[in-house]
Amino acid sequence: MQRLQMFLRSPRGQRIVDQGRHQMAKPENQARARRLFSKLQGRKRY
């Protein structure tokens, strides 16, 4: 977990986060993400 936090704080990690935010600003990608999350929620095992 610490390594991931360190990576996300690095310049390369920040660039990747910014690219992800830019992609998620597009409506078609938001719809794709919603479909994926709803599909994953339907697969919960108890």
PDB file with one MODEL, atoms N, CA, C and O in Angstrom:
MODEL        1
ATOM      1  N   MET A   1       0.823  -1.176   0.000  1.00  0.00           N
ATOM      2  CA  MET A   1       0.000   0.000   0.000  1.00  0.00           C
ATOM      3  C   MET A   1       0.876   1.251   0.000  1.00  0.00           C
ATOM      4  O   MET A   1       0.565   2.232  -0.676  1.00  0.00           O
ATOM      5  N   GLN A   2       1.962   1.212   0.755  1.00  0.00           N
ATOM      6  CA  GLN A   2       2.866   2.359   0.812  1.00  0.00           C
ATOM      7  C   GLN A   2       3.521   2.617  -0.537  1.00  0.00           C
ATOM      8  O   GLN A   2       3.693   3.764  -0.948  1.00  0.00           O
ATOM      9  N   ARG A   3       3.882   1.540  -1.217  1.00  0.00           N
ATOM     10  CA  ARG A   3       4.523   1.693  -2.531  1.00  0.00           C
ATOM     11  C   ARG A   3       3.559   2.333  -3.518  1.00  0.00           C
ATOM     12  O   ARG A   3       3.962   3.155  -4.341  1.00  0.00           O
ATOM     13  N   LEU A   4       2.287   1.957  -3.437  1.00  0.00           N
ATOM     14  CA  LEU A   4       1.285   2.536  -4.315  1.00  0.00           C
ATOM     15  C   LEU A   4       1.110   4.025  -4.026  1.00  0.00           C
ATOM     16  O   LEU A   4       1.032   4.832  -4.953  1.00  0.00           O
ATOM     17  N   GLN A   5       1.049   4.388  -2.757  1.00  0.00           N
ATOM     18  CA  GLN A   5       0.924   5.798  -2.391  1.00  0.00           C
ATOM     19  C   GLN A   5       2.129   6.597  -2.874  1.00  0.00           C
ATOM     20  O   GLN A   5       1.983   7.712  -3.375  1.00  0.00           O
ATOM     21  N   MET A   6       3.310   6.028  -2.721  1.00  0.00           N
ATOM     22  CA  MET A   6       4.522   6.715  -3.184  1.00  0.00           C
ATOM     23  C   MET A   6       4.483   6.910  -4.696  1.00  0.00           C
ATOM     24  O   MET A   6       4.852   7.972  -5.198  1.00  0.00           O
ATOM     25  N   PHE A   7       4.037   5.887  -5.419  1.00  0.00           N
ATOM     26  CA  PHE A   7       3.945   5.985  -6.871  1.00  0.00           C
ATOM     27  C   PHE A   7       2.950   7.068  -7.282  1.00  0.00           C
ATOM     28  O   PHE A   7       3.230   7.860  -8.182  1.00  0.00           O
ATOM     29  N   LEU A   8       1.796   7.104  -6.629  1.00  0.00           N
ATOM     30  CA  LEU A   8       0.778   8.086  -6.987  1.00  0.00           C
ATOM     31  C   LEU A   8       1.224   9.518  -6.706  1.00  0.00           C
ATOM     32  O   LEU A   8       0.740  10.455  -7.341  1.00  0.00           O
ATOM     33  N   ARG A   9       2.132   9.688  -5.769  1.00  0.00           N
ATOM     34  CA  ARG A   9       2.660  11.025  -5.465  1.00  0.00           C
ATOM     35  C   ARG A   9       3.791  11.428  -6.410  1.00  0.00           C
ATOM     36  O   ARG A   9       4.142  12.606  -6.491  1.00  0.00           O
ATOM     37  N   SER A  10       4.357  10.466  -7.116  1.00  0.00           N
ATOM     38  CA  SER A  10       5.470  10.759  -8.018  1.00  0.00           C
ATOM     39  C   SER A  10       4.955  11.490  -9.266  1.00  0.00           C
ATOM     40  O   SER A  10       3.760  11.452  -9.557  1.00  0.00           O
ATOM     41  N   PRO A  11       5.846  12.148  -9.994  1.00  0.00           N
ATOM     42  CA  PRO A  11       5.425  12.848 -11.225  1.00  0.00           C
ATOM     43  C   PRO A  11       4.762  11.909 -12.243  1.00  0.00           C
ATOM     44  O   PRO A  11       3.777  12.275 -12.884  1.00  0.00           O
ATOM     45  N   ARG A  12       5.307  10.706 -12.383  1.00  0.00           N
ATOM     46  CA  ARG A  12       4.720   9.747 -13.327  1.00  0.00           C
ATOM     47  C   ARG A  12       3.329   9.320 -12.861  1.00  0.00           C
ATOM     48  O   ARG A  12       2.407   9.213 -13.669  1.00  0.00           O
ATOM     49  N   GLY A  13       3.180   9.077 -11.568  1.00  0.00           N
ATOM     50  CA  GLY A  13       1.884   8.697 -11.018  1.00  0.00           C
ATOM     51  C   GLY A  13       0.862   9.804 -11.184  1.00  0.00           C
ATOM     52  O   GLY A  13      -0.295   9.537 -11.506  1.00  0.00           O
ATOM     53  N   GLN A  14       1.277  11.048 -10.966  1.00  0.00           N
ATOM     54  CA  GLN A  14       0.381  12.187 -11.138  1.00  0.00           C
ATOM     55  C   GLN A  14      -0.066  12.312 -12.590  1.00  0.00           C
ATOM     56  O   GLN A  14      -1.221  12.647 -12.855  1.00  0.00           O
ATOM     57  N   ARG A  15       0.834  12.048 -13.528  1.00  0.00           N
ATOM     58  CA  ARG A  15       0.502  12.109 -14.954  1.00  0.00           C
ATOM     59  C   ARG A  15      -0.560  11.059 -15.289  1.00  0.00           C
ATOM     60  O   ARG A  15      -1.499  11.337 -16.035  1.00  0.00           O
ATOM     61  N   ILE A  16      -0.408   9.859 -14.739  1.00  0.00           N
ATOM     62  CA  ILE A  16      -1.367   8.785 -15.000  1.00  0.00           C
ATOM     63  C   ILE A  16      -2.726   9.123 -14.393  1.00  0.00           C
ATOM     64  O   ILE A  16      -3.758   8.876 -15.016  1.00  0.00           O
ATOM     65  N   VAL A  17      -2.738   9.681 -13.190  1.00  0.00           N
ATOM     66  CA  VAL A  17      -3.982  10.084 -12.540  1.00  0.00           C
ATOM     67  C   VAL A  17      -4.679  11.169 -13.362  1.00  0.00           C
ATOM     68  O   VAL A  17      -5.895  11.127 -13.548  1.00  0.00           O
ATOM     69  N   ASP A  18      -3.912  12.132 -13.849  1.00  0.00           N
ATOM     70  CA  ASP A  18      -4.483  13.208 -14.664  1.00  0.00           C
ATOM     71  C   ASP A  18      -5.070  12.664 -15.968  1.00  0.00           C
ATOM     72  O   ASP A  18      -6.131  13.110 -16.405  1.00  0.00           O
ATOM     73  N   GLN A  19      -4.384  11.705 -16.588  1.00  0.00           N
ATOM     74  CA  GLN A  19      -4.910  11.094 -17.812  1.00  0.00           C
ATOM     75  C   GLN A  19      -6.223  10.375 -17.530  1.00  0.00           C
ATOM     76  O   GLN A  19      -7.161  10.445 -18.325  1.00  0.00           O
ATOM     77  N   GLY A  20      -6.284   9.689 -16.401  1.00  0.00           N
ATOM     78  CA  GLY A  20      -7.511   8.985 -16.023  1.00  0.00           C
ATOM     79  C   GLY A  20      -8.661   9.950 -15.794  1.00  0.00           C
ATOM     80  O   GLY A  20      -9.787   9.690 -16.217  1.00  0.00           O
ATOM     81  N   ARG A  21      -8.383  11.057 -15.132  1.00  0.00           N
ATOM     82  CA  ARG A  21      -9.428  12.070 -14.914  1.00  0.00           C
ATOM     83  C   ARG A  21      -9.908  12.653 -16.235  1.00  0.00           C
ATOM     84  O   ARG A  21     -11.101  12.889 -16.424  1.00  0.00           O
ATOM     85  N   HIS A  22      -8.971  12.883 -17.142  1.00  0.00           N
ATOM     86  CA  HIS A  22      -9.324  13.435 -18.449  1.00  0.00           C
ATOM     87  C   HIS A  22     -10.215  12.451 -19.218  1.00  0.00           C
ATOM     88  O   HIS A  22     -11.190  12.852 -19.853  1.00  0.00           O
ATOM     89  N   GLN A  23      -9.870  11.159 -19.153  1.00  0.00           N
ATOM     90  CA  GLN A  23     -10.675  10.154 -19.845  1.00  0.00           C
ATOM     91  C   GLN A  23     -12.054  10.004 -19.217  1.00  0.00           C
ATOM     92  O   GLN A  23     -13.038   9.803 -19.929  1.00  0.00           O
ATOM     93  N   MET A  24     -12.139  10.097 -17.894  1.00  0.00           N
ATOM     94  CA  MET A  24     -13.431   9.929 -17.221  1.00  0.00           C
ATOM     95  C   MET A  24     -14.336  11.145 -17.391  1.00  0.00           C
ATOM     96  O   MET A  24     -15.516  11.084 -17.046  1.00  0.00           O
ATOM     97  N   ALA A  25     -13.807  12.244 -17.915  1.00  0.00           N
ATOM     98  CA  ALA A  25     -14.639  13.416 -18.189  1.00  0.00           C
ATOM     99  C   ALA A  25     -15.506  13.192 -19.429  1.00  0.00           C
ATOM    100  O   ALA A  25     -16.474  13.921 -19.647  1.00  0.00           O
ATOM    101  N   LYS A  26     -15.166  12.192 -20.240  1.00  0.00           N
ATOM    102  CA  LYS A  26     -15.927  11.914 -21.458  1.00  0.00           C
ATOM    103  C   LYS A  26     -17.161  11.088 -21.114  1.00  0.00           C
ATOM    104  O   LYS A  26     -17.055  10.080 -20.416  1.00  0.00           O
ATOM    105  N   PRO A  27     -18.336  11.505 -21.599  1.00  0.00           N
ATOM    106  CA  PRO A  27     -19.583  10.799 -21.272  1.00  0.00           C
ATOM    107  C   PRO A  27     -19.589   9.323 -21.667  1.00  0.00           C
ATOM    108  O   PRO A  27     -20.137   8.498 -20.934  1.00  0.00           O
ATOM    109  N   GLU A  28     -18.995   8.973 -22.803  1.00  0.00           N
ATOM    110  CA  GLU A  28     -19.014   7.562 -23.226  1.00  0.00           C
ATOM    111  C   GLU A  28     -18.200   6.695 -22.269  1.00  0.00           C
ATOM    112  O   GLU A  28     -18.553   5.541 -22.025  1.00  0.00           O
ATOM    113  N   ASN A  29     -17.115   7.241 -21.727  1.00  0.00           N
ATOM    114  CA  ASN A  29     -16.315   6.481 -20.767  1.00  0.00           C
ATOM    115  C   ASN A  29     -17.025   6.380 -19.419  1.00  0.00           C
ATOM    116  O   ASN A  29     -16.893   5.369 -18.729  1.00  0.00           O
ATOM    117  N   GLN A  30     -17.768   7.404 -19.038  1.00  0.00           N
ATOM    118  CA  GLN A  30     -18.546   7.347 -17.805  1.00  0.00           C
ATOM    119  C   GLN A  30     -19.600   6.249 -17.904  1.00  0.00           C
ATOM    120  O   GLN A  30     -19.804   5.493 -16.954  1.00  0.00           O
ATOM    121  N   ALA A  31     -20.270   6.160 -19.053  1.00  0.00           N
ATOM    122  CA  ALA A  31     -21.292   5.126 -19.249  1.00  0.00           C
ATOM    123  C   ALA A  31     -20.650   3.740 -19.207  1.00  0.00           C
ATOM    124  O   ALA A  31     -21.209   2.813 -18.620  1.00  0.00           O
ATOM    125  N   ARG A  32     -19.495   3.600 -19.819  1.00  0.00           N
ATOM    126  CA  ARG A  32     -18.791   2.310 -19.820  1.00  0.00           C
ATOM    127  C   ARG A  32     -18.414   1.907 -18.390  1.00  0.00           C
ATOM    128  O   ARG A  32     -18.546   0.741 -18.017  1.00  0.00           O
ATOM    129  N   ALA A  33     -17.951   2.861 -17.600  1.00  0.00           N
ATOM    130  CA  ALA A  33     -17.571   2.580 -16.210  1.00  0.00           C
ATOM    131  C   ALA A  33     -18.798   2.195 -15.390  1.00  0.00           C
ATOM    132  O   ALA A  33     -18.732   1.277 -14.573  1.00  0.00           O
ATOM    133  N   ARG A  34     -19.922   2.894 -15.602  1.00  0.00           N
ATOM    134  CA  ARG A  34     -21.148   2.543 -14.861  1.00  0.00           C
ATOM    135  C   ARG A  34     -21.599   1.125 -15.175  1.00  0.00           C
ATOM    136  O   ARG A  34     -22.002   0.383 -14.279  1.00  0.00           O
ATOM    137  N   ARG A  35     -21.530   0.746 -16.461  1.00  0.00           N
ATOM    138  CA  ARG A  35     -21.920  -0.628 -16.841  1.00  0.00           C
ATOM    139  C   ARG A  35     -20.999  -1.643 -16.175  1.00  0.00           C
ATOM    140  O   ARG A  35     -21.467  -2.669 -15.680  1.00  0.00           O
ATOM    141  N   LEU A  36     -19.707  -1.374 -16.158  1.00  0.00           N
ATOM    142  CA  LEU A  36     -18.751  -2.294 -15.551  1.00  0.00           C
ATOM    143  C   LEU A  36     -19.014  -2.439 -14.054  1.00  0.00           C
ATOM    144  O   LEU A  36     -19.030  -3.554 -13.533  1.00  0.00           O
ATOM    145  N   PHE A  37     -19.220  -1.309 -13.354  1.00  0.00           N
ATOM    146  CA  PHE A  37     -19.455  -1.368 -11.912  1.00  0.00           C
ATOM    147  C   PHE A  37     -20.753  -2.098 -11.590  1.00  0.00           C
ATOM    148  O   PHE A  37     -20.807  -2.870 -10.633  1.00  0.00           O
ATOM    149  N   SER A  38     -21.795  -1.863 -12.377  1.00  0.00           N
ATOM    150  CA  SER A  38     -23.057  -2.549 -12.100  1.00  0.00           C
ATOM    151  C   SER A  38     -22.914  -4.051 -12.366  1.00  0.00           C
ATOM    152  O   SER A  38     -23.503  -4.873 -11.663  1.00  0.00           O
ATOM    153  N   LYS A  39     -22.134  -4.393 -13.376  1.00  0.00           N
ATOM    154  CA  LYS A  39     -21.893  -5.802 -13.678  1.00  0.00           C
ATOM    155  C   LYS A  39     -21.124  -6.464 -12.521  1.00  0.00           C
ATOM    156  O   LYS A  39     -21.440  -7.584 -12.119  1.00  0.00           O
ATOM    157  N   LEU A  40     -20.125  -5.769 -12.002  1.00  0.00           N
ATOM    158  CA  LEU A  40     -19.342  -6.316 -10.890  1.00  0.00           C
ATOM    159  C   LEU A  40     -20.168  -6.410  -9.611  1.00  0.00           C
ATOM    160  O   LEU A  40     -19.988  -7.351  -8.838  1.00  0.00           O
ATOM    161  N   GLN A  41     -21.060  -5.469  -9.373  1.00  0.00           N
ATOM    162  CA  GLN A  41     -21.902  -5.507  -8.183  1.00  0.00           C
ATOM    163  C   GLN A  41     -22.852  -6.697  -8.239  1.00  0.00           C
ATOM    164  O   GLN A  41     -23.202  -7.256  -7.200  1.00  0.00           O
ATOM    165  N   GLY A  42     -23.267  -7.086  -9.418  1.00  0.00           N
ATOM    166  CA  GLY A  42     -24.153  -8.231  -9.576  1.00  0.00           C
ATOM    167  C   GLY A  42     -23.480  -9.557  -9.281  1.00  0.00           C
ATOM    168  O   GLY A  42     -24.159 -10.569  -9.107  1.00  0.00           O
ATOM    169  N   ARG A  43     -22.173  -9.569  -9.222  1.00  0.00           N
ATOM    170  CA  ARG A  43     -21.406 -10.819  -9.021  1.00  0.00           C
ATOM    171  C   ARG A  43     -20.970 -11.019  -7.588  1.00  0.00           C
ATOM    172  O   ARG A  43     -20.141 -11.891  -7.327  1.00  0.00           O
ATOM    173  N   LYS A  44     -21.489 -10.255  -6.649  1.00  0.00           N
ATOM    174  CA  LYS A  44     -21.076 -10.384  -5.247  1.00  0.00           C
ATOM    175  C   LYS A  44     -21.374 -11.778  -4.714  1.00  0.00           C
ATOM    176  O   LYS A  44     -22.425 -12.357  -4.987  1.00  0.00           O
ATOM    177  N   ARG A  45     -20.438 -12.293  -3.958  1.00  0.00           N
ATOM    178  CA  ARG A  45     -20.617 -13.594  -3.308  1.00  0.00           C
ATOM    179  C   ARG A  45     -20.671 -13.382  -1.819  1.00  0.00           C
ATOM    180  O   ARG A  45     -19.888 -12.609  -1.268  1.00  0.00           O
ATOM    181  N   TYR A  46     -21.575 -14.053  -1.169  1.00  0.00           N
ATOM    182  CA  TYR A  46     -21.709 -13.908   0.282  1.00  0.00           C
ATOM    183  C   TYR A  46     -21.380 -15.189   0.988  1.00  0.00           C
ATOM    184  O   TYR A  46     -21.439 -15.251   2.216  1.00  0.00           O
TER     185      TYR A  46
ENDMDL
END
